[in-house]
Amino acid sequence: MRNLKHFFKYPRKIDRSFSIRGIGIEEQMHQGLVDRPRGTGDWLIMYFPVQCQIMEQWALAGSLMIWSPGEHQKYGDSQLGWSHSWMHCDGTAITRWLKQANLQPNTIYPNMPQGHWVDALSHVFDELKQHDAYANPMILNLVQNALLTFGRHARPAPEDENLKNSLQDIRRQLEMDYDQPVTLDELATQTGLSVSHFCARFKQVFGSSAIEYLIEQRMQQAAYLLYDRNLKIQDIAKRVGYDDVFHFSKLFKKHHGMSPRALRKQQLGD
């Protein structure tokens, strides 16, 4: 057991799309919780070989959590000592690798293998001490392959495939019937899940809540309808599912950064 913790004085730039701020390998911790409401401003990839609290829930031993920059980080054990292996890093490569591995940030993944992550971090740390032409390409491959391995183990069990298909059907429904009223109870019933479980699974699979996704579809369509100068704002609101034009305008401005009238003026060059 290495029990290593190391932060670099300056982020180690591996290439233009990836840098490393710190590494911890099987770091042993005293009882207590780490609680950073605004995160650390970078990506944090963390593996817990023992049962720990992650955010507001207890996670099984062998859980993985990947926090995106700025997200609330909370983890540890207030009663017992615990350990973890982690990497603070940054860069656009991380988003690309997570997409390749089909891993969602800010999501707890249980039952992940420990050995390959510890080995990968150990090799990365060793390569960071090298100063030849091979070190940086090897580091990139080590981190990418470690995430791909996590992604392989995070694939849904066969029984989960039916649920994922149901969620995809619901997403298509929201895309096609964005103008129709809908409730979370109705959507959850279609999957056979409770509302809370449905909301959690939809966000895990697609990266946003069902309601957020519906609003996204409505706001995109509303922006398109604004090109027709013969349509009044209240007519557009109704066409995308809102009887209250003031509520529609508030959501529109939040989504597009300007009011419907301002965007129409920009689109038409008036």
N, C-alpha and C positions, 0 to 999 in steps of 0.2 A: 504494500500500500504506500503510495508516494506522498500523500498529504501535502500536495504542492499548491501554492497560491502565488501568482506572479502578475503584477501589472507593469506595463512598460511606461517609462517616463513620457514617451510620445508614442502614439499609435504606430505600430509596425505596418507600413504600407507594403502589401504583397504585390498588388498591381493597381491599376486605376480604379478597379471596381471592388476591391476588397482590402480591408485592413483589420488588424487584430489589436485590441487594447489590453487584454488580459486573459490568463488561462488558469483554471483551477482543476487539479486532478486528484480525485478522492479526498477532497479537503474535509477535514474533520471540524465539526462545529459544536459549540456548547449549546445547551438548551436555549431556545429563544426564537423569535420571528424576525425576519428581515422584512421591512415594510417601507417601500419607496413609492409614494403616491404618484410621482411623475416619472418613474423609471430612472434610467441612467443616460438617456439620450442616444443609446445605441442598441444593437440587437444583443439579446442575452439568450444563449442556448444552454439549457441546464438539464442534467439527468440526475434523478434521485434513486439511489439503490435501495433506500429504506422508505417505509411509509412516512409521509410528511404532509403538512398542510400546504396546499398550493392555492393561492387566493383564498376563497371562502369555503373550500371543501378539502376533505382528506383524500389524498391520492395514494393509490397502491404503490408498494415498492416496485421499482422499475419504471417509473413514470418519466416522461419527457415533457418539457415545457419550453416553448420558444417565444420570448417576449419581443415584440417589435418596439422600435424607438418611441419613447414617450408614454408607453403603457404602464399602468400601475403594476408594480412588482411586489408580491407578498408571498413569502414561503418560509418553511422551517418547522420546528416543533417546540412548542412552549414548555413541554414537560421533560423531554429526553434529548440527549445529544443526537446529532444526525450528520450525514455527510452528503456531498454532491460533487459532481464534475461539470465544469462549465467553461464557456468561452464568451467574452465580451468582444464583439466585432461590429463592423460597419461596412456599408457599400452596397451598390446595386446588385452585385453578384448573389447576395443572399436571397433577395426576392426571386431571382431567376432559378436558383437551386431549389428553393422551397416549392416553386411551381412545378419543376421537373419531378420532385419527390412526392407531389400531391399532399404536402403538409400545410396545414393552416396555422398561422401564428396565433398566439394567445389562446391556444387550445391544449388541454391536457391529453397526452397520449399514454395510456397505461401499457404495461406488459412489454416494454421495449428492452432489447438486449443491452447489457451493460458493457461487455468486453470490448466490442468494436469501438465504442465511443472513447473509453479510457485509452485504448491502444492508439486511436487516431489522435487524441490530444497529446499523448506522450510523444508520438512521432512528429507532430506539428511543433511541439516545444523544442524537440531536438533539432529539427530543421531550422528553426529560428536562430539557432546558434551558428549555423553554417553561413558562409558568405560566398558560395559558388553559384554558378548559373543554374544549377538544378534545384536549389532549395525552394524558391518561390513557386515554380510549376508543381512541385511535389506537394507543397502546402495546399495549393488550390485543389489538387486532386484528392488529397486526404479529407478535406472538409466536405467537398461535394459528395464524395463516395460515402462518407459517414451519414450525411443527410439522406442520400438515396437508400441506404440500408435501413434507416429509420422508416422511410416511406414504404419500403417493402413490407416491414413488419406491421405497419399501421393500416395496411389494406383491410377493407371490411371482410368479415367472415361471410361465407356464402349466404347465410340467412339475412345478412344486412344488405345484400344486393337488391332484394325485393323492396326494402325500405328506401334505398337510394333511388330506385326506379320510380317509386311513388313520389319522392321529393322532386325528381326531375319533371314528373307529370304536373305537379303543382306549380313549379316554376314556369312551365310552358303555359299553364292556365293563367297565371298572373301576367304573362307577356301578351296573351291574346285577349283576355277579358279584363284589362286594366281599368275599364270604365265602370265595371260592375262592383256593387258593394260586397264586401267579404269580411268575415270575422276569423280570428285565430281559432275559435272553437270549430268552425266549419272545416278549416284546413287541417287541423289536427285530427278530426274525425276521419278524414279521407285516408290518413296513414295509420289509424288505430292507436295513436299515441296520445298521451296527455298533452295539454297545451304547453306546459313548461318543457317537456321532453321534445316535443315537435320543434319548438323555437330553438332549443339548443342544437338539435341535429341539423336543422335547416342552415343555421349559421355555420356549423362545423363544415358542412359540405360545400356551401356556396360563398361563405365569407361575409355574409350580411344577413340580417333578419328578414323574414318574409315580408313584413310591413315596409322595411327599408327598400327591399327589392321592388315592391309594388309602387312605392312612391317614385323610385328611380324611373320605372317604365312610364308612369304618368307624366313626370316632368319632361322626359325626353319627347313624348308625343306632343305635349303642350308647346314646347319650343318649336316643333315642326309646324303646328297649326298656326302659330303666330305669323308665318309667312303670308297667310291669306288675310289681307287687310280688310276684307269684308266681314270677318268674324270678330265679334265683340269679345272682350276678355271674359265676360260672364258666360258667353256661349262656349268658349274654350274650356273654362272651368267645368261646365256641365259635361262636356264631351269626354273629359278625362276622369270623371267620377266625383266632382265636387259641386254640391249645391250652394255652398257658402263661398262666394267669390273672394271674400277677405281672407278666409283660411287658406284658400288656394294660392292667393298672392303671397301670403306669408311663407308658405312652403316653397313656392317658386323662387322667391328671393333668397331663401336659405340655400336652395340647391344650386341656383345659377349665379348668385351674387348680385343680382339686380332684379328689378320688378319686371313683370311681363311687358309693360308699356316701354320700359327702357330697352329691353332686349329687342322688341319689335322695331323700335326706332333704329337700333344698331343694325338689325338684319336688313331693313328696307332702305337704309341710308337716308331716312327722313331728317 
